[in-house]
Amino acid sequence: MHKRQLSQEIEITGIDKKQIYDNGTFESLIVAVKKGMVVPPQPAPAHAALYLISGKIEFEIAGRTTCVEADDFFSFSKGELHALKALEDSKFLISRNIFE
């Protein structure tokens, strides 16, 4: 067992990510996004689940925009077009299948 404090894993300096788990089939990343930063629309490389640890982001998926706040969780499918804008300094955990 490996215990970690996810909110301490990465600094918020821009858009940064760090892999925190990988078993060859499934991975988890912690992502830090500074307020005002934008991730442009892109297709999801895999089925994924996102948990917002802290902050607030505007997340667009399939043409629909939603405000996501700390402690929110949602999932999306491989190939879905998605984008985000950080409304506050934010950190989130994203878990996804590597091979599908």
URVENQUI-V790760 format. One record per backbone hydrogen bond with DSSP energy under -0.5 kcal/mol. CO is the residue of the C=O (numbers start at 0). NH is the residue of the N-H. Records with the same first field share a line. If there is no record, write none. Layout:
CO = NH ; NH
//
This chain:
0 = 2
3 = 5
4 = 7
5 = 8
10 = 12
13 = 33
15 = 31
17 = 29
20 = 27
24 = 97 ; 98
25 = 22
26 = 95
27 = 19 ; 20
28 = 93
29 = 17
30 = 91
31 = 15
32 = 89
33 = 36
36 = 85
37 = 39
38 = 83
41 = 81
43 = 78
46 = 96
47 = 75
48 = 94
49 = 73
50 = 52 ; 92
51 = 70
53 = 90
54 = 69
55 = 86 ; 87
56 = 58 ; 67
57 = 84
58 = 60 ; 65
59 = 82
60 = 63
63 = 60
65 = 58 ; 67
67 = 56
68 = 71
71 = 51
73 = 49
75 = 47
76 = 79
79 = 43
80 = 61
81 = 41
82 = 59
83 = 38
84 = 57 ; 86
85 = 35
89 = 32
90 = 52 ; 53
91 = 30
92 = 50
93 = 28
94 = 48
95 = 26
//
